[in-house]
Amino acid sequence: MTTSRSGPRRRHLPSSPFAPEVVPEIETFHLHDRVSHQSYGLGRVVGTEKAAVTVNFSTCTLRIVSPFHKLEKL
């Protein structure tokens, strides 16, 4: 049986020739923000959670979890 374990992040030394890992910034959304989705079009944020947003599009209401690759704030 194998287990995967993610240990602590590696330490980056200033003298290292390798660049440190870049942590992507996750966009935050607020209630009533207007958004655009690649598949569903324009919508409005009707609910927010720590790692998800609920968006009301013209055809449906969806809960979209982070990271929000296909969701763009207008």
C-alpha positions in Angstrom: 0.0 0.0 0.0 1.4 3.3 -1.0 0.5 6.7 0.5 1.2 10.1 -0.9 2.4 12.7 1.5 2.9 16.3 0.9 5.6 17.5 3.3 6.5 21.0 4.2 7.3 23.4 1.4 10.9 23.5 0.3 13.0 26.3 1.6 14.3 28.7 -1.0 17.7 30.1 -0.4 18.5 33.6 -1.9 21.7 32.2 -3.5 19.8 29.4 -5.3 19.9 29.6 -9.1 16.4 28.1 -9.2 13.4 30.4 -8.9 11.0 29.9 -6.0 7.6 28.3 -6.5 5.1 30.9 -7.6 1.8 30.6 -5.7 -1.0 31.7 -8.0 -3.2 34.4 -6.6 -6.9 33.2 -6.4 -9.3 35.9 -7.4 -11.9 36.8 -4.8 -15.6 37.5 -5.6 -18.2 39.4 -3.7 -22.0 39.4 -3.6 -23.5 41.0 -6.7 -20.3 41.0 -8.7 -20.9 40.7 -12.5 -18.9 37.8 -14.0 -18.4 36.1 -17.3 -17.9 32.3 -17.8 -16.5 30.7 -20.9 -19.4 28.2 -21.2 -22.4 29.9 -19.5 -21.9 33.6 -20.4 -22.7 36.5 -18.2 -23.9 36.1 -14.7 -24.1 37.6 -11.2 -22.6 36.3 -7.9 -25.5 35.4 -5.6 -23.5 33.5 -2.9 -19.9 33.2 -1.7 -18.0 30.7 0.4 -14.4 30.2 1.3 -13.6 28.1 -1.7 -16.6 28.5 -4.0 -19.1 31.0 -5.5 -22.7 30.6 -6.6 -23.4 32.4 -9.8 -26.8 33.0 -11.4 -26.6 32.8 -15.2 -29.5 33.5 -17.5 -30.1 29.7 -18.0 -29.1 28.2 -14.6 -27.5 28.8 -11.2 -24.2 27.1 -10.6 -21.8 26.6 -7.7 -18.3 27.0 -9.0 -15.4 25.8 -6.8 -11.9 27.4 -6.6 -9.7 27.8 -8.6 -11.9 29.9 -10.9 -10.1 29.3 -14.2 -13.2 29.9 -16.5 -14.7 32.7 -14.4 -13.8 36.3 -15.0 -14.8 39.4 -13.0 -16.3 42.2 -15.1 
